[in-house]
Amino acid sequence: MAVMQFLFYFLIIVPSAIIHEYAHGAMADALGDKTARYAGRLTLNPIAHIDLWGTIIMPIALLMLSGGNFMFAYAKPVPYNPYNLKNQKWGPALVGLAGPASNFLLAVAFAMVVRALPGTLFSQFLQMIVYANLVLMVFNLIPLPPLDGSKVLLALLPNRMAYQVEAFFARYGIFILLFFVFVLFDAISPIINLLSRLLMGF
């Protein structure tokens, strides 16, 4: 079982996370910020996005220590400078949404293949890709820093309130996120399962 979990992680989760980070850089680039391009991160080359601790050491350690029941990982965030974006209010939100949007598009594309090839072993593998990308999408849309949803939340709020919320997040956000990951993560499972059924038809 451990071997299968490691294969699932490195063959599905890591590539999906890399595409997610690339999408952030591509959107920032399109909106006027070339930071990712100059840093060599506007690429799908895994080497540019893998973080030794967050992508390799931590997830493997968590899988082994939890007996295969829990894993948390991340790719190296793509750098961008929000002050270079053409739209200062909505630009960061669009950059943030680009990552989850890429995971949603991947889920939709592979779900279409699942529908076309039902009941095959290959279809079962594709179902895992769909589900993994939906997990990445929904999780990253949670409005807590450093997740992408926090950028969307700040853009939706009036400027004064956004400043107050950002200051609160700077002080307590990481603790709230860790509490969510370790205690409340299962709360997003119904959303992921619903989206999975809608996309794949079962």
Buried (B, 14 or more C-beta within 10 A) or exposed (E): EEEEBBEBBBBBBBBBBBBBBBBBBBBBBEBEBBBBBEEEBBBEEBEBBBBEEBBBEBBBEBBEEEEBEEBBBBBBBBBBEBEBBEEEEBBBBBBBBBBBBBBBBBBBBBBBBBBEEEEEEEBEBBBBBBBBBBBBBBBBBBBBBBBBBBBBBBBEBEEEEBEEBBEEBEEEBEEBBEEBBEEEBEEBEEEBEEBBEEBBEE
